[in-house]
Amino acid sequence: MSVFRSPYNPIIEPKNVKPSRDNFEVIGVFNAGVARFQDEVILLLRVAERPVNKRPDVVVTAVYDSAKADMILKQFARDDPENNFSDSRLIITPAATYLTSISHLRLARSTDGVSFNIEQRPAMMAANDYETFGLEDPRISLIDGIYYISYVAVSPRGVTTSLASTKDFDSFQRHGVIFCPDNKDVVIFPATVDDKYYALHRPVSPLFKNYEIWMSESADLRCWGNNRCLIGPNQKGWDETKLGAGAVPFRTKHGWLEIYHGADQNNRYCLGAILLDADRPWVVLARTEKPILEPQSCYEQNGFFGDVVFTCGLLCEDGMLKIYYGAADTTVCYAQIPLQDVLGSLNF
């Protein structure tokens, strides 16, 4: 597999992004949705931030209060034995679980696909009861001139997926929750098949803790049904514990190609590929046995949550997969892989 990592990686870091508030700090910018709009590459960044904390004895986080239509701050004593901070992403208390940061979506634009101008203000941020812990991991699907954005909305009600749309990346229309808790990693196919829309998603069973990629179909992009399981983890492989859809699938002469992520027992996240039938996208034709991209560079192995490469978007242009990916839940990076190399690695 011929993988080219940009020598400018990470191409976007937390220090490049202005916080949404003066008393916040950006701790991560990663997992960006990708689109080409006019003569620019558009990234819709996930920006994770938290309140600036000058007290070493407490952990402080922010939560959106829909009744006040504003952020409120919560703090938790580090020396309280009932507070669990073992996962850098979570604050677990006897009463509830909170996130250590809150995320919003921010636009970045580029003419060369590597050097990006990042907007100073959020494009979309928490605005309702389903988003009180933030917006995460957007995917962008261009359908009939409209850019549809599926994104993860997190709240005490659980992890849901919501839908928004835009025609110009200046204004955004929300369409509400389309997949109930707990469900994420939703990617919508950029074209209909037999007049039906299709989406990949990752429901989680609270009893059996299954992490599998499922498929649903819809007549209107709002109501989804005819759910079926597509693929599950590989035993003793790089994706042995959990997996989920990554970038929006795109059509090749062989079928729909989906770049997905998987994790092993050590929570090491890599990228792989599956090939789906062009006319029956619920039929898996092939799957990679080995990752096409795995955490090897220092910026992929070290960060807020290390040993992670995770994509929400790519461009397939000139026979090349141009992959924008989150590294260690901290930065945005860029890599190129020849399409033929990916297709050649599939195990039919």
C-alpha positions in Angstrom: 0.0 0.0 0.0 1.5 3.3 -1.1 0.5 5.9 1.5 1.7 9.5 1.2 1.4 11.6 4.4 1.6 15.3 3.9 4.9 16.7 5.1 2.8 19.6 6.6 1.0 17.2 8.9 -0.8 18.0 11.1 -2.4 20.5 8.7 -4.7 21.9 11.3 -3.9 22.0 15.1 -5.8 23.4 18.1 -3.5 26.4 18.2 -4.8 27.4 14.7 -8.4 27.6 15.9 -9.9 30.6 17.8 -12.1 29.5 20.8 -15.8 30.3 20.6 -15.5 32.2 23.9 -12.8 34.2 25.6 -12.8 31.9 28.6 -12.6 28.7 26.5 -9.5 26.9 25.1 -9.4 24.6 22.1 -8.0 21.2 22.9 -8.8 19.3 19.7 -9.7 19.9 16.1 -10.3 16.7 14.2 -12.7 14.3 12.4 -13.7 16.8 9.6 -16.4 16.4 7.0 -15.1 17.1 3.5 -16.7 18.6 0.4 -15.6 20.4 -2.8 -17.6 23.6 -3.3 -16.9 25.7 -6.3 -13.1 26.1 -6.5 -12.5 25.3 -2.8 -12.0 22.3 -0.6 -14.3 22.7 2.4 -13.7 21.1 5.8 -16.3 21.1 8.4 -14.2 20.6 11.5 -15.1 19.2 14.9 -13.7 21.6 17.4 -13.4 20.4 21.0 -13.0 23.0 23.6 -13.3 23.5 27.4 -13.4 26.3 29.9 -10.0 27.6 30.9 -9.3 26.1 34.3 -6.7 27.6 36.7 -7.6 25.3 39.6 -5.6 22.1 39.8 -8.0 20.6 42.4 -11.1 20.5 40.1 -12.1 19.5 36.6 -14.3 22.0 34.8 -16.5 21.3 31.8 -19.2 23.2 29.8 -22.8 22.0 29.1 -25.3 23.8 26.9 -28.5 24.7 28.9 -31.4 24.9 26.3 -33.6 26.7 28.8 -31.1 29.5 29.2 -29.9 29.2 25.6 -26.4 29.5 26.9 -23.4 27.5 28.2 -23.1 26.7 31.9 -20.0 25.5 33.7 -19.8 22.5 35.9 -16.8 21.6 38.1 -15.8 18.3 39.8 -13.4 17.7 42.6 -10.4 15.6 41.6 -10.0 14.2 45.1 -13.6 12.9 45.3 -13.2 9.1 45.1 -16.7 8.9 43.6 -15.6 10.9 40.5 -13.9 8.8 37.8 -11.5 10.5 35.4 -9.8 7.4 34.1 -11.0 8.1 30.5 -9.7 11.5 29.3 -12.9 12.0 27.4 -15.3 11.4 30.3 -16.2 12.6 33.8 -18.1 9.7 35.4 -20.0 10.5 38.7 -22.6 8.5 40.6 -25.3 10.8 39.4 -24.4 11.2 35.7 -21.7 11.1 33.0 -20.3 14.2 31.4 -17.8 14.9 28.6 -14.6 16.7 29.5 -15.0 19.0 26.4 -17.9 20.3 24.3 -17.6 20.3 20.5 -19.0 22.4 17.7 -18.6 22.5 13.9 -16.3 25.1 12.3 -15.7 25.7 8.6 -12.2 25.8 6.9 -11.6 26.6 3.3 -8.7 25.9 0.9 -7.7 26.3 -2.7 -4.9 23.7 -2.6 -6.4 21.2 -0.2 -3.6 21.5 2.4 -3.4 25.2 3.6 -6.7 26.1 5.1 -8.3 29.4 6.2 -10.4 28.7 9.3 -13.4 30.8 10.1 -13.4 32.7 13.4 -16.8 31.6 14.5 -18.6 28.3 14.7 -20.8 27.2 11.8 -23.0 25.1 14.0 -23.0 24.7 17.8 -25.2 23.2 20.5 -28.8 24.6 20.1 -31.2 22.1 21.6 -31.8 19.4 24.2 -30.2 16.7 22.0 -26.9 18.7 21.7 -26.2 19.7 25.3 -22.8 17.9 25.2 -22.0 19.1 21.7 -21.9 18.3 18.0 -19.4 15.8 16.7 -18.0 14.0 13.6 -19.9 15.5 10.6 -20.1 13.8 7.2 -21.1 15.7 4.1 -23.1 14.1 1.2 -23.8 16.1 -2.0 -27.2 15.1 -3.3 -28.9 17.0 -6.2 -27.1 20.2 -5.4 -27.7 20.2 -1.7 -25.0 19.3 0.9 -26.5 17.1 3.6 -24.6 16.9 6.9 -25.1 14.0 9.3 -23.6 14.7 12.6 -23.5 13.2 16.1 -25.5 15.0 18.8 -24.6 14.1 22.4 -26.7 14.7 25.5 -27.8 12.9 28.7 -30.4 11.3 26.5 -27.7 9.5 24.6 -25.7 9.6 21.4 -28.0 10.4 18.5 -27.4 11.4 14.9 -29.0 14.6 13.4 -29.3 16.0 9.9 -28.6 19.5 8.5 -28.3 20.8 5.0 -26.8 23.7 3.2 -26.5 25.0 -0.4 -23.7 27.5 0.1 -21.9 26.7 3.5 -23.1 30.2 4.7 -26.4 29.2 6.2 -27.5 25.8 7.6 -30.9 24.3 8.1 -31.4 21.7 10.8 -33.7 18.7 10.1 -33.6 17.1 13.6 -32.7 13.7 14.9 -32.7 10.9 12.3 -31.2 8.0 14.3 -32.1 7.5 18.0 -29.7 6.6 20.8 -27.2 5.1 20.8 -26.3 5.4 17.1 -23.5 7.2 15.3 -21.1 7.0 12.4 -24.0 7.7 10.0 -22.9 8.3 6.4 -25.5 8.9 3.6 -24.8 7.6 0.1 -24.5 10.5 -2.3 -26.9 9.0 -4.8 -30.1 7.0 -4.8 -30.4 3.4 -5.8 -33.8 2.5 -7.3 -35.1 5.8 -6.0 -34.1 5.0 -2.4 -31.6 6.8 -0.2 -29.2 4.5 1.7 -27.2 5.2 4.9 -24.6 3.3 6.9 -24.9 3.6 10.7 -23.5 2.1 13.9 -26.2 1.2 16.6 -24.9 -0.1 19.9 -26.7 -2.7 22.0 -26.4 -1.7 25.7 -26.8 -5.4 26.7 -24.4 -7.1 24.2 -22.1 -4.2 23.4 -22.1 -4.9 19.7 -20.3 -2.4 17.4 -21.3 -3.3 13.9 -22.0 -1.4 10.7 -25.7 -1.5 9.7 -27.6 -0.2 6.6 -30.9 1.6 6.4 -33.0 3.0 3.6 -35.2 6.0 3.2 -37.6 7.7 0.8 -37.0 11.2 2.1 -33.7 11.3 4.1 -35.7 11.9 7.3 -37.4 8.5 8.1 -35.1 5.5 7.9 -36.0 1.8 8.0 -35.5 -1.7 6.6 -32.4 -1.9 8.9 -30.0 -4.8 8.3 -26.6 -5.6 9.7 -23.8 -5.2 7.1 -20.5 -6.2 8.8 -19.2 -6.9 12.3 -15.7 -7.0 13.9 -13.1 -9.4 12.7 -11.9 -11.8 15.5 -8.2 -11.2 16.4 -7.9 -8.6 13.7 -7.1 -4.8 13.6 -10.9 -4.3 13.8 -11.7 -7.0 16.4 -13.7 -5.0 18.9 -15.6 -2.2 17.2 -16.0 -0.6 13.8 -18.0 2.1 12.1 -18.5 3.9 8.8 -15.9 6.6 8.1 -16.1 8.7 4.9 -19.1 9.0 2.7 -19.0 6.0 0.2 -18.3 6.7 -3.4 -19.0 4.7 -6.6 -16.3 3.0 -8.6 -16.7 0.7 -11.6 -16.6 -2.2 -9.2 -19.2 -0.9 -6.8 -19.5 1.4 -3.8 -16.3 1.8 -1.9 -16.5 2.7 1.9 -13.5 3.6 4.0 -14.3 2.6 7.6 -12.6 2.7 10.9 -12.0 -0.2 13.3 -10.4 -0.7 16.7 -8.6 -3.5 18.5 -8.5 -4.6 22.1 -6.1 -1.7 22.9 -8.4 0.9 21.4 -6.0 1.4 18.4 -8.0 2.9 15.6 -7.1 2.2 11.9 -8.8 2.6 8.6 -9.9 -0.2 6.2 -12.2 -0.6 3.2 -15.2 -2.5 2.1 -16.7 -2.8 -1.4 -20.5 -2.9 -1.8 -22.5 -4.0 -4.8 -23.5 -1.0 -7.0 -27.1 -2.0 -7.3 -27.6 -3.9 -4.0 -25.5 -1.8 -1.6 -26.4 -4.1 1.3 -24.3 -6.9 -0.4 -20.6 -6.9 0.7 -18.4 -7.9 -2.1 -15.0 -7.6 -0.5 -13.2 -6.3 2.6 -9.6 -5.5 3.4 -7.8 -7.8 5.7 -5.2 -5.3 6.8 -5.5 -1.6 7.4 -5.0 0.9 4.6 -4.0 3.6 7.1 -2.8 3.0 10.7 -1.3 5.2 13.4 2.4 5.2 12.9 3.5 8.9 13.1 4.1 10.6 16.4 1.1 12.9 15.9 -1.1 9.8 15.3 0.2 7.9 18.3 0.3 10.7 20.8 -2.4 13.2 21.7 -5.7 13.6 23.6 -6.6 10.0 22.8 -3.6 8.3 21.2 -3.1 5.6 18.6 -6.0 6.9 16.5 -6.6 7.6 12.8 -10.2 8.4 12.1 -11.8 9.8 9.0 -15.1 11.5 8.3 -14.4 12.5 4.8 -12.3 12.2 1.6 -12.1 13.3 -2.0 -11.6 10.7 -4.7 -9.9 12.7 -7.5 -7.5 11.8 -10.3 -7.3 8.1 -9.2 -6.3 9.2 -5.7 -8.0 8.9 -2.3 -7.3 12.3 -0.6 -8.1 11.4 3.0 -8.6 14.0 5.7 -8.4 12.3 9.1 -8.3 13.0 12.8 -5.1 12.0 14.5 -5.1 11.1 18.2 -8.4 13.0 18.6 -6.2 16.2 18.5 -5.4 17.3 15.0 -6.4 17.2 11.3 -4.0 15.4 9.0 -3.9 14.6 5.3 -2.9 11.5 3.4 -3.1 10.2 -0.2 -3.5 6.6 -1.3 -3.9 5.4 -4.9 -7.4 4.1 -5.5 -5.9 1.1 -7.3 -3.9 0.2 -4.3 -7.0 0.1 -2.1 -9.0 -1.9 -4.6 -6.1 -4.3 -5.0 -6.0 -4.9 -1.3 -9.6 -6.1 -1.1 -10.2 -9.7 -0.3 -13.0 -11.0 -2.5 
